[in-house]
Amino acid sequence: MGDAYVGARTPRREDARLLIGKGRYVGGVRLPDMANAYVVRSPIAHGRLIGCDAKAAWAVDGVLDVITPAEAAGLRLPCVNVMPGQSLTSYPVLDEAIRYVGQPLVLVVARTPQAARDAADVLDLELDELPATVGAERALAGDAPLLYPDLGSNLISDYTMGDDDCLAAVEGAEHVVEMTFRTGRVSPYPLEPRGVVAAYADEELTVHISSQAPHHVREHLADALGLTHDRVRVISRDTGGGFGAKEHVYPDEALVCLAAMRSGRPVSWTESPGDRLVATLPARQAVHRARLALDGDGRFVAMYVDVLGDLGAHPSNSGGSTFAVTATLLPGPYRFDRFAVRVRGVVTTTTPTGSYRGFGQPEGTLTRERLIDEAARRLGIDRVELRLRNMLRPDELPYTTRVYQTYDSGDYPRALLTLRDLVRPVTKDDGRRRGVGYACHVESTGMGPSMDMKAIGMAAGGYETAVLRMDQDASVVVSSGVVAIGQGIETTLAQLAADRVGVPIERVRVVLGDTAATPYSSVGSIASRSLPLGGGALVRAAGRLRDKLLAIAAHRLEAAAGDLEIADGAVRVKGDPRASVTLRELATSAWRGWDLPEGVAPGLEERVSYDPPGYTFAYGAHAAAVAVDPDTGAVEVEGYWVVNDSGVLVNPAVVEGQIRGGVAQGIGEALTEEIVYTDDGQPIIDYYPPTTREVPDIEVVLMETPSPVTPGGMKGVGESGTIGPPAAIANAVAAALPEAAGRVTDVPLTPAVVWSLL
């Protein structure tokens, strides 16, 4: 069996419909008698809703329902990820206690969007405002207002992982570099906004939603609304980007479903552009106080990091797990004698924080790689040489770090050396200061196994299931619980099925995104897991289906199965193509139960669940060349290079596209993107994602070290591009401004920040 498709740059089959306007998005769902919803949000950061007079709203022509906290009492959503010691494990869909600007207060439903908005505008809300608490460090101050007075503190969780004697090792080291890093709050910013169309009929709730995890949404909606799971169907066809923001159901989305149940008619809602920065969960915001200890030869003795994370108003669905991932991936591709991380999660009167592409890893990479560059500068050691001196070698893998991660395979030094040879510094005499920065990382992908997830307090499983069927005409259908969110999974699953079964890719159909038609997936398409786990299950299912085809053909041809091959739409004896039987004939016989070997059941359908024995770990090395204008502080990225290894490359073109898109988002985080709050908790809605002017050509080189963990050898790549840019760009700015290098610690590096450094 040759691989005609795996490894090929097969065009994305999704693009055929997406590029001509035939994408299946929630905004295009139209149902008879459909109503429209509008979410009324809090204009204050902290306080109470002490009155809600809806009489004027009900008087607006076309109004069908007004849902206040009283009508949604008891409706709660769970925290799937729970930190050690965390006492807040769920949160209300509507609450009279207000803890952030943008918090849903009321849902208005009307026959038209304008009527719903008009009714919302005449609601009489009485608010009692309290002092705000902005910033994790401020929230820990003794005089900080408490968000949950019953808890007695804004500190929700505080734990340590790693070596107990790490601090002693740091104190006794010959050289110690100590720095504090701050990462700004950023928005995932998907192209398709969040949206829901919910319909309730015959005691069944059907929900069209833009989601990364439709089965996840189904169970949480069912539990919240008091429905049995079989009475809820969730459909998520083409999701126009998620980046972590759509991995769960939000309070406003649950309210739309409640409205459909109350009104008995379909209800539609789409998040408005003005609400996105206060309603869709942001991410990243954290403070790291870090120390790197080295001996006289530049060997890493120890590293200790205090991670202080801002949870926002309450722990969200993902809670503080982003900070835990930061902690577990902080060692990167290096060896340390001792390593420890303290993790604290704090609530503030800001939008709850959640997931974003990279999930805690860009923050950790910034801290580690800046420390390494600063150590190299202070010790007078070449920064690439210092990394190579401490980098894990291929013969040391698999390797378990001091914070419990077992790296599976790779060649980290080769990636860095390849990168160094790619870099071409820009030389111009235009008055700007120039520098090149490097960053290396190891990336956690393929989230699982299920029992490991249970052990860390995650109320979900890590396995994936594939259902693979060959119909009577020898066409093949793949059904998986992972979903399409722009990552090309529809194409790559088809490539795997076509090669492993032995049929043309045009004969393969992939079914995703419908809980009534796909196998259960506990968490869906998050954490760079769609292909390692969904594809891993498919590889095993395809192996079983192929074996069954060969067994049936061997019975028909009176030959040994090992002497047969699948080629040109038939099963034939190797070396004797005349002795063959077509796949269509075999499939028809199998479904009719004709001429089957003893003990072989009719039909050609295999269902396989794959629960991985461990995570897979991709890795990469990034370099950025920047030019800094000393008069304005403006930073331009003039060149960017990536060397990445995500295991077996099912489709290199898809991999390169994922990396380039991730790098663009990372550049935004490094230079321009941040949600900032005033002291009274009001967000400043000036948010600047990068444009084509800020993103240079990105040169990508792909390495391929198969994972020994995953059937098929794949690792994840969806988040790879986002992890390195903040660190690489910060290191490049530090290289361009050596007099301020030790103070290049925070991102984004806006012109004002850089100018202040000078």
N, C-alpha and C positions, 0 to 999 in steps of 0.2 A: 504494500500500500504506500504510494507516494503522496506527499502533501502538495496537492495542486493549488490549494487555497490558503492554508496556514502559512504565514510568512509573506503572502502576496499583498500588494497594494490594491486590494479590491475596492472599487468605488463604493462609498457608503450608499446602501440601498435606501436609507431614510431620506436622502437628499432629493430623490426623484419627486417626492410629494412636498417636502418642506420648501423647496426652492420655487415651486410654482403656486404657492399659496394654498395647498391642500393639507396643511398640517391640521391635526385633530386636537385643537386646544380647547380649554374650558370656555374661553370667550366666544367660541363658535357654536356652543351648545344652545339650541333653541327648542323649548318644549311648549306644548299648548298651554295657554292660560298661565304663563310664567310671570311671577311677581318679581320685584326687585327690592333688595335690602340696602340699607345705609347704616353704617356703624357710627354712633356718636361717641367721641373719645374725650378723655379728660384733658382740659387745658392747663391743669396744674400738676405739679410733680408729687405733692404729698398732701394728704388731707382726708376728708370724708365727704361722701355724697349724703347729705342730710335731708334732701328733699328732691322729688322728681314729679312735677305736675305735667301730665301728658294730655290734659283736656284739649288744649289748643292743637296739639299734634293730631289727635283723633278727629278733629274737625276739618282737617285738610282733605279735600276731595281725593279719593283713591287710596287712602290709608287703609291697610288691612290688619296691621298688628303693631303693637309697641311693646317690646320686651325689656323690662327693667330688672334690676337685681332681684326683686321680689318674685318675678315670674320665672327666674332661672335659679332659684334657691336650690342648693344641693348639687348643682351641675358642676362637676370638677373633672380635671384632667390630671393624669399621673406624671410624676417624674420617673422616667424609665431608668436613668442613671442616678444613683444615690451615693453621695460621698460618705465616708466614715463619719459617724456622729451627726449626720444631717437629720434634723427633726422635721423639716418641711418636705414632705414627699408627694404632695399634690397641690393644686391651686385651683381656685374657683374660676369659672368662665366669666361670671360677672360678680363684682364685689363692691360694697359700699366703701370699703377702705381703699383709698387711692394711693398708689405708690410710684406712678410714673406718668409723665405727659404722653398721651396716646393710649392709655389704658381704656379698653372698651367699657362704656357705662350703660348704653342703651342700644338696642337694635330696632330700627324702624323698617317696616315692610309696607310697600305700596305697589299699585299697579304699574307705575312707571318710575324710572330712576329720579326724575325731577320731582315727582310728588313725594318720594321718600326723603329727598334732600330738603324740600320745603317744610315737611313735617318736623324733621330734625332741627331745623333752624328756629322753630317756635316752641320747642321743649323748654320748660321752665325748670332749670337745674339749680339747686341751692348747694353750694360747696363751702365747706369749712377748711380753710387752707392751714397747713402746718409747715414748719421749716423743712427745707430739703436737705438731703445728704448726698453729695456728689463726690465721687472719687473713692476708691477703696481705702486709701490711706486716711482720708478725712473720716470715713465711716468708722474707723477704729479708734478715733480720738475719744477721750473720756466725755467730752461735751457734745458728741454727735447725736442728733435726733435718732431715736430707734424706730426702725420700720415695723418691728414686731416686739412691742414692749414686753410681752409675756416671756420672750426668750432671754431678755436681759442683756442682749448684745446683738450687734450686726454681724458678728462672726458666726457663720453657719457650719463651717467644718475646718479642722486643723489636724493634719497628720503628717507623718514623715515616712519616707521609704529610702532604703539603701543601708549603708554601713553606719552603725552607731558611733564608731570611732573616727568618722570622717573629719569632723571639726578639729580633732586632735592632730590628725595628719596634716591638715591645712596649716594649723598653728606652728607645727614643727618643720615646715618645708623651707627650703633655702630661698625660694622666690614665690611671692603671692601677688596675683593681680586681682584687684577688687573693684568692681564697677556695678552700677545700678542702671537697669534698662527699663524703658517704658514703651509699650506698644499701644498705639491708638486704637480706638473703637472703630471698626470698619463694617460696611454693609456687604452682604453677599451679592446684592444687586442683579438678580436674574432678569433676563430680557422679558419673559412672560411674568406678569405680576401674579401674586396669589389670587386664586379665584375658586368659587364653588357654585355648582348648580345642584340643588338637592330636591328630590321628589319623594313623596310618601304616599303610597297607595297599597291597598290590600295588606296593610300591616307590614309592609316592606319599605325600607329606606334605600333609595338609590342615589349615590353621591358621585357626581362628576367633579374631580378636583385635580389641580395641578400639584402632583405629589411625587416624592421619591420613594414612598413606602406605602402603597395602597392597603396592604394587609394590616400594617401597623395602624393606619388611620381607621380601618374597619373595626378592629377590636377596641380601640379607645373610644370611638363614637358609640359603639354598641353598649359598652360598659357605662359610659356617661349618661346615655339617654335611656337606659333600662331596657334595651332590646337584646334578644338573643343574637348571637353572631351570624346565624344563618339568615336573619332578617335584614342584614345590611350588606349591600353590594357597593363596592367602591371601584370606580373606573378612572384610570389616569392614562390617557393614550400618549400623546406627544407632550412632554413637559418641557417648556421652553427655558431650560436652565433651572437648577436648584441650588447647587453649590453648598448644600447643607441646610439652607433656609427652609426647605420643604420636606424635611425628613419626618415630620409629625403633624398632627392636627392642632391648629391654633384655637384659642377661645372664640374669636370672631367667626371662624369657620364652623365650629360646633353650634354657635348661635343660629347660623343660617339653616343648619339641619333641624334644629329645634323649631325654627319658624315654619319650615316645610311641614313638620308634623302637626303643628298647631293650626295651620291654615288649610291643610289638605290640598295645597296646590304647589307646583314647583316654585322654588325661590332661587334667584340668581344674585351673586355678589362678586364684585371684582375690586380688589384693593386699589384705591386711588393713588396716583403718583405722589401726592402730597403726604400720604400716610405712611409710605414705605419705610422711611427712616425712623419713624417712631413706633411702628407696629410690627414689621418683619424683624425677627431677632437679629441683632448685630453680633459681632464676635471679636475675639482677639484681646480685648483690653486687659492688661496685666502689668504688674511691676515685678521685676526680677532683681533681687540683690544677690550677686554671684561672686564667688571667689574661685580662682584657678590657681592651684599650687604646683610648682615645678621644682625639680632638682637642678643641680648645677649644669647638667648636660642637656637641659631642656626636656626632660622626660616628665610626663604628666603624673604627678604623685596623687593628687586628689582634686575633686571639684565639689563645691557645696553651693546650692542655690536655694534661696527663699522665694517661692512663687506666691505672690499675692494676687488673686484673681477677682475681678469685678463680676458678680453674678447678675447685677441689675436688681430689679424689684423683687424677684423670687427665683429660686432655682427652676430653670425651664425643663423641658423634656430631656435635654442632654445634660442639664445641671452643670456640675463642675468637672465633668469628664474631660473637657478640653484641657484643663489644668493638669489632670492626671496623665494625659497623653504627653503633654509637655514634659512632665517629670520623667516618664519612662523612656522618652526618646532624647533627652538632653545629652547623654554620652556620645551620641552620634557614632561615627565610624572609628572611634579611638579607644584605646585601652587606658584604664585608670586603676591604680592600686586601690583607691577608695573613692566612693561616690555616694552622695546623699542629697535628697531634695525634701524640703518642707513645703507643704501645699496648704494654702488657706483660701477659703472662699468667703466673700463678704457681700452682703446685700446693700444696695444703694437705691436712691430714688431716680432710677433711670430705666429705660426699656430692658427687660430681661435679656441676657445674652445667651447665645446658642451656638450652633455649628456653623463653620465656614470652611470651605475647601482648604485642606491642610490640617485642620482640627488640632490646634495647639502646637503644631510642629514648626511653623515659621517663627513663632515667638522663641521657642527653645533654640532653634538654629541661630537666630540673631544673637542671643546671649552667648552661646558657646563660641561661635565663629568670631565674634568681636573680641572676646577674651583672648582667643588664640592669636589674633592679629596684634592685639595690644601687647601680649607677652613677647611675641617675636620682635616688635619694635623696641621694647625696653631691654631685651636681652641681646639685641643685635643679631638675630638669627633670621635667615630667609624664611618668609612665612609659609611658602610651599614646603620647604625642607622641614620646618617644625611640624607641620601636619604629617608628612611622610614618616618622620621619626616616631610618631606615636600612633600611627594608623594600623588597624588590624590587617593582617595579611590573609590571603586566601586559604593558606594551610591552617589558619586558626579557626576557620568556620566549619561547622556551626559553633557559635560562641554565645555564652550567656553573660549579659552585662551585670553590673552591680545592682541594677534596678530591674532585674528579672526578665529581660527580653532576650530571646534566643534567636540571633540572626542566622538565617538559613544558608545563604550562599552569596558569593560575589567576589569581586576583585576591586576593593576600594582604592588601593594605590594606583592601579592602572587607570581608573577613571580620572583621578587627579592629574596624573602625568599626561594623559591624552588631552585633558583640558588645557594644561599649561602650553602644550604645543599648538593649540588652536588660537590662543589669544594673540590679537594683533593690536597693540596700543595705538591710539590715534595721536598723531603729532601735528599740531597746528599752532601758529603764532597769532592768536586772536585775543590775548590778554586773559584767557580763562585758565584755571588750574586744573590739571588732569591727573587721574589715578585709575588704577585697576584693582578690583577687589575680588577675592575668592571666597567660596563657601562650599562646604561639603555636608552631606546629610545621609542618614539612613532613615527610611520611611516605612512605617507600619502599614501594611496592606492586607486585604483578605481577612477582615475581622472575624474572629472565631477563636477557639472552639466554644461550643455552647456552655460547657461546664466551667470554663475559664470566665466566661461572661457572668455566669451566676456568682462565681466566687468574688468578683469585683463589684457586686451590687448592681448589676445591669439586669433589668427585668425583660430579657429577650434572649432568643437563641441565635447561634451563629451559623447554623447549617443552611444550605440551599438545596432545592429540589428541582430536577429537570424531568419533564415528561416528553418522551420522544416517540413519535408514532409514524410508521410508514403505512399509508393508505393503499387501497387495492390497486391504484394506478401507479404505485411506486413513488408517489410524491411524499415528502417528509414534512412533518409539522413538529416544531420545537415549542414547548410551553415552559416558561420559567417565571418565578416570582420576582426576579429583578426587573427593573423598568428602564425605559429609554428616557434619558434626561439630557440628550445631546452628546453622549459619550460614544456613540457608534455601536452600542451593544447589539442592536438588531443585526448589524452586518457581521460582527465578529462571532456571534453564536451561530449564524448561518455558515460561516467559513468552517468552524469546528465541526458542525454536523455534516456538512458536505464531504469533508475529507475523511472523517472517522467512519461514516457509513459507506461512502464510495459512490455518491450521486452528484450530478451537476448542481451548483449552487442555485441555479434558477428553479430547481425542483424543491427547494427548502423554503418553508414559511415559518416565521417566528411570531409567536403570540405572547404579548406582554401586557401588563397594566390593567387587568380586570380580575377582581377577586373571585368572580364566578367562573372564570375560565382558566385560571393559572394556579399552580401549586402555591401553598402557603410560604411566605417569606416573612420572617419575624421583623426584619429591619430594612429590607429592600436595598436600593442602590445608594449606599453611603459607604464611606471609609474605604474607597478604592477596592471594592469587594465583588463587583458585578461579574467580572470575567474570571478571577481566581476561583470563586465559589460557584457562581452560576455556570461558568464554563467547565469547572472541575466536575460538577455533577453531570453535565452534558457529556463530557468525555467518557465517563463511566457508563452512562446510559447508551451512548453510541456503541461502545464496545460490546455491550450485551446484545443490542439489536443486531449488530453485525454477526456476532457468534450464532445467533438464532437463524439468521438468513443462511449462513454457511452450513449449519446443521441440517436445515430443511433441504438445501440444495444437494448436500452430500448424500442424503437419503434418496433423492430423486435420481441423481447421477451415478449412484453406487460407487462413490469415491470417498476418500478420506477428506475430512474438512480441511486438514492442513495442506492438502494438495489443490485447494481452490482459491480463486481470487475474484474480486468484484471489479469489473471494468466494462466500460461502454454499455452500461445499462443491463448487465447480465452477470450471473455467477458462472465462471467457467473453470475448467481444469487448466492449471498452469501449463503452458507449452502446447496446449491442444484446444484452441478457442472453439473448435467445432463441437466439443463436448460441453454444452452450456445450457442454461435455462435463464430466461429473462427475469429481471427483478419484478416486472409487472405480473408475470405468471406466478412467481413465488408468492408475491404479496396477496394476489387474489386467492390462491390456494390456502394460504395461512388464515385469511379472514373467513374463508368458507369451511375451514377445518378439514380440507382434503389432503390426502397423501402426506400426513405428518409423521415424523419418527415417533416411536413409542415414548410417551412421557412428555412430549412437547405440546403445550397448550395452544389452542387457536389464537390468531391475532398476532399483530406485530406492534406492540406498545411496551415500552420500558419506562419505569418510574424509579428514579434513583435519588436518594437524599445523601448529600455529602457534607459531613461535619468534619472540618479539617482538624488534623492532629495538632496544628499550631498556626501561628500567623506566618505570612510571608513578608520578607523585608526587601523592598526595592531600595535603590540608593542612587545618588547623583552628585555631580560636582558642577558648580555654577561659577561663572566669572562675568563681571560687568566692567565696562570702561565708561567713566563719567568725565564730564567737563563741568567745573564749578565756576560761576561768575562771582568774583570776589566783591563786586560792587552791589550786586542784588541778592546774592545767595542762591540764585537759581541753579538747579542741577539738571543737566541733560545726560541721559544714558545714550552714549554714542555707539556702543557695541555690546552684544550679549551672546554668551556661549554656554551651552549645556551639554554635558555628557551624562547619559542616564541609562540605567539597567533595570528593566522591569520584567526580567525573565524571558520566556519564549514570546516572541513578537508575533501575535496572530495577524495583525495588520499594521505594519510600520507607519503607514500614512496616518492612521487613526492615532497612533501613539505620538507621532510628531505634532499633530494638531492639538492633542490634549496638553502636551508640554508647552507649546507656544501660547495657548490660551491661558494656561496657569501662570506663565511668566508675566504676561500682560497684567493679570490681576495682582501679582506680586509687586510689579513696578508701581502700581497705584498705591498699594499699601506702604511701599517704601517712601514715596515722594508726595502724594497728593491727597489720599483718601483719609478722612477722619470725621467721625461724628463728635462734635464738641458740645458741652453743656455749660450754661451759665451757672453761677452759684445757686440760683434758685431753681435749678433743674430744668430750665428751658433749653431744648436742643437748638443749636444754630444750624439751620438747614442750608448750609453751603457745602456741597459735596461734589468732588471733582474726580470721577474715574478717568483713567488715562485715555487719550485719543491716539490716533495713528501718529500724531506729532510727537508723542512722548514714548512710543514703543518703537525701538529700532528693529532692524532685521535680526532675527534670533537664529543663530546657527546651532543645530541639534545633531549630536552624534549618538547613535544608539549602540549599546553593548547588549549582550544576550547571554546571561548565565541562568540556565533553567533552575527553577525552584525544586528541591527534592520533596517539598511538602505537597504541592498541588498536582493532581492528575493533569497532565499536559504541560506542566512546568511553568505556567503563567504566574506573574505577580501583577499587582495593581499599578496603575499609572495616572489615574484621574487627578490626583492631588500633587503629583511630583513637581510640576512647574511652579507652584505657588510657594514652595518651602524655602528655596534658596535666595530669591531676589532681595528681600529686605536686608539679609546679612551681606550678600555680595555687594549690593549698592552702598550700604553703610561702610563696609570695608574700603570700597573704592573712594568714597568721600573722605574717609580718614587718611587714605594714602595721598589724596590730592591736597589735604590740609594738615600736614604733619604737626604744625604748631597747635592744632586743636584736636588731634586724633583721640586723645584720652577722654574727650567730652562728646564724641560722636556716639551717643547711647540710645537716642529715642527715635522712633519713627511715628509719623512720617517726617522726612527731612524736607519740610517746606522751605521756600526761600527765606521766610522770617526766621525759622529755626537755624538754618545754616548761616545766615547773615549775623545772627546773634553770637554764634560760635566764633566768628572772626572779630 
